[in-house]
């Protein structure tokens, strides 16, 4: 699991993570998915967990695709209408979509911040990570740390 929030933690496999990882492609857009833990999918769905199969799930990052999570054979898929959070990768231009799901920083806040404010946001997230206050593996739909997204969005401001 890709998780900067717990640098000393050893990821524990879930029942939905097979020992062998395979590439999987979104059944709607055909783009390669990013592996996510089963607990991420379960914690973010707004539908009955009876719909979740015991298989590895993947996150679809494609902005124009409605699919958020899918399994390798495409028999199980969940769309933006079936998750509890709005997904930054699906709505990057929306001002009020969260980029940081643990400390509630939005795309609009980061976009309109001054260079000093952008650095402060990043410092706050880093401090939260160091204080073990982060839960990106459960709160962030992509199932991993938001810091890369925040830094990319802040772009030239933080150089």
N, C-alpha and C positions, 0 to 999 in steps of 0.2 A: 504494500500500500504506500502511496506517495504522500507522506505526511510530515511536513516541517514542524508541525505543532507539538510533536512529541519526539524530539530528536533522540532520546535515549530509549524510547519504547520499541519493543520488538512486535511487529504486527502479528496478530493471532489469526490464523485462518478461520473463516466462518464456514458453516455448512454449505454456503453457496459459493465457496471458492475452491475449485478443483486444484489438485496439486500441479497439473500442467496447464499453463496459460496459453491460450490460442488467440490469434487475431480474429476479431469479429467485426462485421460491417453492418451498419444500420439498415434495417429492412426497408426504410422509406427513402433515404437519401444516398445510401451506398458508401458513406464515409466510414473510415475505421473508427471504432469506438474505443474509449478509454475504460479500462477495468475499474469497477467500483465494488466496494464491499457490500455484501448482502444487507448488513445493518444500515448502511447509508440509504439504500433503496427503501427498506422497510420504514425507516424513520421519516422519510420525506413524502411518502405516498399519502394521498388523501382518499384512497379507496380501500376496500377490504383487503387485508393481507392474505386472504384465501386465494387471491389472484396471483400471488408471488410464487413462482415455481422454485424448486430446489435446484437452481442452476446458477452459473456465473452470470452476472449482469454487467453491462457496459453503458457508459455515458456517451450520448451523442452531442458533440459540441457545435454542430452545424446550425447557424442562426436561423436559417429559413426552414428547418425541419421541425415538425411538431414533436417528434420523439425525443424523450429525455433519457429513458432507460430501455434496454432491450437485452435479450439473451442471444447466444450465438446462432441458434437456428431460426430466430425470428418468431418463434411461437409465443413469446411473451414480450409485450412492449407497453410502455407507459408514456403518455404524452404530457405536454405542459398543462393540460386541463386536469391531470390526475396527480399532480404534486402540490404540496402545501406551500411551497415558496415559488416566487417568480424566479426564473433562472437567468442569471446575467448573460450567459453565452447566447441565449435565445432572444434577449431584449437589450443588447448593449447600448442602444441609443436612448433608452428610457431613463429619465433623470432619477426616478425614485426606485429603481431596481437596485437591490443590494449587490455590492461587489464583495464586501466583507460581511459574512453572515453571523459571525461571532460578536463583533463589535459595532455592527449596524452602520457601516459606511456605504453610502450610495454612489452610483455612477455620477450623478449630478454634483454631489458634494465634492468628489475628487476632481471632476472636470473643471469646476469653477474655483477651486482652491488656488491660493497663491503658492509659489514654490515653497515658502516656509510652512504653510499649512499642509501641503502634500507631504513634506518631510515629517511633520508632526503626526500625521495620520499613520504613516509607515512606522514611526517610532512607537506609537501607541500599540499597534498590532504586534510589533516585535516584543514590547514589554509584556503584553498579554501572553504571548507564546512562552516567554521565559518564566512567567508566573504560573504556567500550566492552566491558564484560563481559556484556552482555545479548544474548540470541538469541531473543527472543520470536517473531520471524517463523518460527523453526524449532521451538521448544520448546513454545510455547503453542498449543493446538489452534485458538484463534480467529484465529491468525496475526498478532496485533498485541499491543502492550504490555499488560501486566497491571495497570498502575498504577491505571487507572480502576476496575477490579474491586476492587483492594485498598482504595482510598479509599472506595468505596461500602460495602464490608463493614465497614470500621473506623467508618464513619458518624459519629455524634455524638462519638465519642472524640477525634477529631482537630480539632474546632472550637475 
